[in-house]
Amino acid sequence: MGRGGSRHRIHGLFERALANDSLRTSVLLWRSYIAYEIDIAQNPSAAKRIYFRAIHACPWSKKLWLDGFLKLNSILSAKELSDLQEVMRDKELNLRTDIYEILLQDDTVS
């Protein structure tokens, strides 16, 4: 992965896999793609775009929705996080913790 063109190749592999109808709804594939963009490619704007595509493709996955709070909390604005929480509540994807508490903790740490 250290070679120059490998990032484009890996990105292309993810995109080709997600173009496949049977893989488009693979939560694991979406989560891996988001993790790759955050941790390896270090491209937060790409991770954010992929995240929104992922929750559109797999709206039933609580894991994907939670990734927005856990992995993308420094990338998404407070308004976006609040909107995500509202949509999750509408979809009856219940959380066991108060997201506003997490947001307040992040504000005090920053």
N, C-alpha and C positions, 0 to 999 in steps of 0.2 A: 504493500500500500504506500510505500515511501516514494515510488517512482512518480514522475511528473504527470502522466496521463491517467493514472489509476483512479483518481477522484471522478473524472468524467466517465470512465468506464463503469465504475461502481454505481454512479448516479444513473447511467443508462440501463444497467442491469435491474435496478429497482424499478425504474419507469417501465421497462419492458414487462417485468413480472406483474406490475399493477395494471398493465393494459390487458392482461389475460382475465377473462370474465370470471373464471373460477378462483383466481387469486385476489381479485379486487376487494373482496370482503374478508381477507385474511388479516385479522387484528395483529397477529404476530409480525407479519410482513410490514404493516404500517408502523408499528412500534419500533421495529428494527431500523426502518428508514429514518424515522425521527431521531432515534438515538445516534445513528451514524452521522446525521447532519449536525447534531449538537456536540457530540463527543469527539468525533474523528475529523470531520470536515470543518468543524467550528464555524458553521454558517447559520446563525440564529434566525435570520430572515427566511432562509429556505426551510428551516425546521418549522417555523410558524406557518408558512404556506402549506407545507405537507400536513401539518396537524389539522388545519381546517379542512383539507381534502379528506383526511382520514375520518374525521367525525361525520363528514357528509356521506362517506361510503359505508361506514359502520356505526350508525347512530345508536345502536343497542349496546355497544361496548362501554361499560363503566370504566374499564382500565384505560381506554383511550381518552375518555373525558377527564379522568383524574390526571393523566399525563400533562394536560394543560396547566393544572395547578402545581404539580410536583416538578416537572422538568422544564416547563416554559414560564414559570412565574416571574422570572427576571426579564423575559422577553415581552410578555403580554402586559398591556396596560391594566390598571386597576379597573377601568371601565370594561375592558374585554373579559377580565376574570369575573367580574360581577355579572356580565351578560351570560357567560358560560354557566355560572351557578344557576341563574334564572332558567335557562333552557333545560338544564339538568333537572331542576325541580319540576318543570312542565312535563318532562318525559318520565317523571317518577323514578329518576336515578338518585336515590337518597344518599346523602353523605352522613357520616357519623360524627363529623366535627363541624364547627362553624367556620366557614371559609373567611368570614370577616375577621375572626380572631387571627387566622393565619396572615391575612393581609396586614392587620395592625402590627403583628409581630415583625413582619418584614419591614414595615415603615420605621419601627423603633430601632431595628438593627442597622438600617442603611445610614 
